[in-house]
Amino acid sequence: MLFLLSPLCSGLLAWLLSRHLPFAGGGTALVVLAGLIFGFASALFLRIVLAVCNVGQPRDDGSSIGRAASDGALVLLPFTVLALLAELLLGWNATQAFASAAIMASSAAIGASAGRLGGRRWASSIGLSLAGVLLSASWMVFCALVALGAGR
Amino acid sequence: MTSAVGARPGGRLAAVVGMMFNPGAVLQLRLAGVAWPFAMAVSGAAFTLVFLQTGLDLLKTGRAGGGRVVLLALAGLLYGTLGILLVGLVAWLLSRAFGAKRSPGWAMRAYALAYSPALVYGACGIVANVAFGWRTSIAFGVTGLLWAIGPVMAVNDELTGGRKGPSVVLSIVCGGLALLGWGLLGRL
């Protein structure tokens, strides 16, 4: 689920971002592709951090970690739908705020879920929250690079 | 002792701060002791501060007068109290389809208290707005309301008995309602 939702939501948020920049059709497609890649890389990073935080746990067959990742990934959906509503219905330009909050909230949710499902509670919570901060900062860099690519 | 948390200032602060960092625990352990007026005051004050910052930002750029600033703050108060209670009621009604065991009162108090992050960000924002002259409606106002989505999702988790799929559906519908209400009232 994490490897499906993270690229999907990142791609959609990247598309919203591109609407405010002077891209032509091909440029928009490139930004969406970059968003998909960002989302996939983020999912991979979160999954690695989650595994590292829970190395050596007695029930370490991967199933509880996988479920924690899926539970946390679901948090991305409401943020993404609300970002679409805010942009397309209300005409706001707030994709960056929605994306940062989505990344940090879902990372924290993955950590909390891992703790509930038998993982290391503190290591998972702190590790995934820090990973969320790092990814949120990376998203801002991504936005800056996209703006640079658009000549802004 | 149903108003135990509401009666103690330390307990009130713990409920607000707890809702920011560990909403699941607050909902399970503390919400029964949170009084109605306190829960409504949290969301009411949160939206009043957010709308007030929007008004003050418009005032700074010459796009609004004092009257509109007051009108926006009053709209925020109305929306943060009655509007959010209504959204909580809608969430409870929808959650019944998923076999919710919580009462409508529980859902409405939980929804109101879920806006604790918006209150904290709103309070910091109004200080920065008035003391330093910053424009804070986006940086503090919108950010605080976005941070409230996490606790709102925790409320929906409880309402749906921890079932993630229904909880996400509820979060999208009720989050969308809250966002649209906020967006439309903000155009006053």
Interface residues (C-beta under 8 A of the other chain):
Chain A: D71 L74 V75 L77 P78 F79 V81 L82 L85 A86 L89 L90 W92 A94 A97 F98 A101 A105 A108 A109 A112
Chain B: G24 I138 V142 T143 L146 W147 I149 G150 M153 K164 G165 S167 V168 S171 I172 G175 G176 L179 L180 G183
